[in-house]
Amino acid sequence: MKILHTADWHLGKRLEQYERTEEHQDYLDWLITTLEEQCIDVLIIAGDIFDSGSPSNTALEQYYSFLRKVKDTCCREVIIIGGNHDSISTLNAPKVLLKYFNVHIVGGVPDDFTEQIIPISNAKGEIELVVCAVPFLRDKDIRLSIAGETSDEREARIKQGIYDHYNQFISHIEEYKKAGIPVLATGHLFAAGSSTSDSEKEIHVGNLGQVSGDLFPREFDYIALGHIHRPQMVNKLSHIRYSGSPIPLSFSESDNKKQVIILEFVKGELKTIQEYEVPGTRKLIRLKGDLDTIKTKLEKLKDPKYTYPAWIEIQLETDAFVHDLEEQLSGLKKDFMELFFIRQIKKRPAETLELHTDEAMELADLTPKEVFLKRCEAEYGEADYSELIRTYEEVLEIMTQKED
């Protein structure tokens, strides 16, 4: 039996105002082909199918179109869990219908704990695999809030709640283990030692840097994780893995190798774990430095020869705001470059504690408008901000009206 583990699709994701629909569709088309070519029996999607709890019609269409196409492949079963970005109700809404097509949805922890346990049978009706489909665990799933608890106490209670949730499966899967049937688990959380990127949003479980591989019962033959976008093992344990996101979701992922994980079980034993590379279709490039350095790097960039033109983030380190930066850089844009995402980062001199104290005392004597003006001058230098100040005053007025 062969299983493919993927996660963190984030359908509907934008990079600022720019959509990623074409890149996602290329991945989904590639995945359909891979399911067939690799003779995959079971597909596991470990959360964050969508980037938002209210996905666009385009994202929903991509999702349902993909599930329909899966049925034309050799893949017999699909298991989908909800991530922190997913809406439980959106994922669960069609689950009764999709189950007739062997698509199993666990958007959130169900009232009946055993609904997370999904046996997979062969053509003869014999159980060949069991998946403990654990979705993203929310506060209500793993602990009761206690008034006045410290952050350390809260963290300890969350970790204990996660531990208890996974260990609750042991008694339910005992008979399968005795019969030599492999048992997989899923999860959508942040495990210790994981290397993150800019695109992972902080979540309560994601704050637990001490949740380690020994949190998971040894009875699990493999644990398919989602939430972290860099593919990696947990604590160097080869059977506990993040597959990572299939496309780079931020410029911090520009150098990541994107992949899915393919598992092969032979006679109930995990024989191989293969990191199967996902072909990229758009290169994200991040350049840092002063203006001369940026220009030099742009001139030296070579065509990465991807399907779509490259998007380039430029982090300019500068002492003062450069007003015509976009014009200066536009002439360096080559045919394989489509968009520049320009960030100007002001260099800040070392500041003493006394300076911070003086500034804090001074702020107390300023009006909100004066603070706003000082902030503008600090970021962009001296200029005519009268138009901006008028807009700021209008915003203040609107806020005041709303409070009334």
Secondary structure, DSSP 8 states (H G I E B T S, - for coil): -EEEEE----BT-EETTEE-HHHHHHHHHHHHHHHHHTT-SEEEEES--BSSSS--HHHHHHHHHHHHHHTTSS--EEEEE--TTS-HHHHHTTHHHHHTTTEEEE-S--SSGGGGEEEEE-TTS-EEEEEE------HHHH----TT--HHHHHHHHHHHHHHHHHTTHHHHHHHHHTT--EEEEEES--TT----TTS---TGGG-TT--GGGS-TT-SEEEEES-SS-EEETTEEEEEE---SS--SGGGTT---EEEEEEEETTEEEEEEEEE---SEEEEEEEE-HHHHHHHHHH------SEEEEEEEEEEESS--TTHHHHHHTT--TTEEEEEEEEEE------HHHHHHHHHHHTTS-HHHHHHHHHHHHH-S---HHHHHHHHHHHHHHHHHH-
